[in-house]
Amino acid sequence: MGAQAGAEVGLGRLAGLQALQEVGLQGITVTEAKGFGRQKGHTELYRGAEYVVDFLPKIKLEVAVTDDRVDAVVEAIVKAAGTGKVGDGKIFVWDLERVVRIRTGEMDGDAL
């Protein structure tokens, strides 16, 4: 039926994600988030005092697509958000059990 792809990428990489429209994506949810991965946090200086920022700003993307489009969407996110550096983010893909378009009542593949 379909899959959901979620990605967390660095805050400055949102502009490059316009490439998702080129693979025929019809909808996306973008949320500002904070988190850390292997890079952990970082130290900042504020008014002469050092402090550790544990969470870094990220962009969280959520898309629901038919099974035949999953690879193209993942590839587009990797191409748009990847720099080859720590902090590029991760992509998670999982199966959708059910989808309902509230407005029309369409279900599953028709709702995507």
Secondary structure, DSSP 8 states (H G I E B T S, - for coil): --EEEEEEEEGGGTGGGGHHHHTT----EEEEEEE--TT--EEEEETTEEEEE--EEEEEEEEEE-GGGHHHHHHHHHHHH--SSTT-EEEEEEE-S--B-TTT--BGGGG-
